[in-house]
Amino acid sequence: MDDPLSAYPPMMTPAEVAEFTQISEVRLATWRSKSVGPPWVKMGDGRNGAVRYPREDLRKYIDANTTSSAAGVV
């Protein structure tokens, strides 16, 4: 089975993660500010630092948060 995530670079930009997950960059930024969502790295200092998402960490996050049923949903 082909892995669509493997087409992306090892360190993904927020735009690339948004494209892959169909979750907006704004929502990803909100999640970062609340310390939720997939793991990310800030490269550089302060407001000018570049945010990157390690591809393998994103894969693990998706795998850990994938459900196959609506169990517990009311």
Helices and strands as residue ranges (DSSP letters): G 4-7, E 11-12, H 14-21, H 25-33, E 41-43, G 46-48, E 50-54, H 55-64
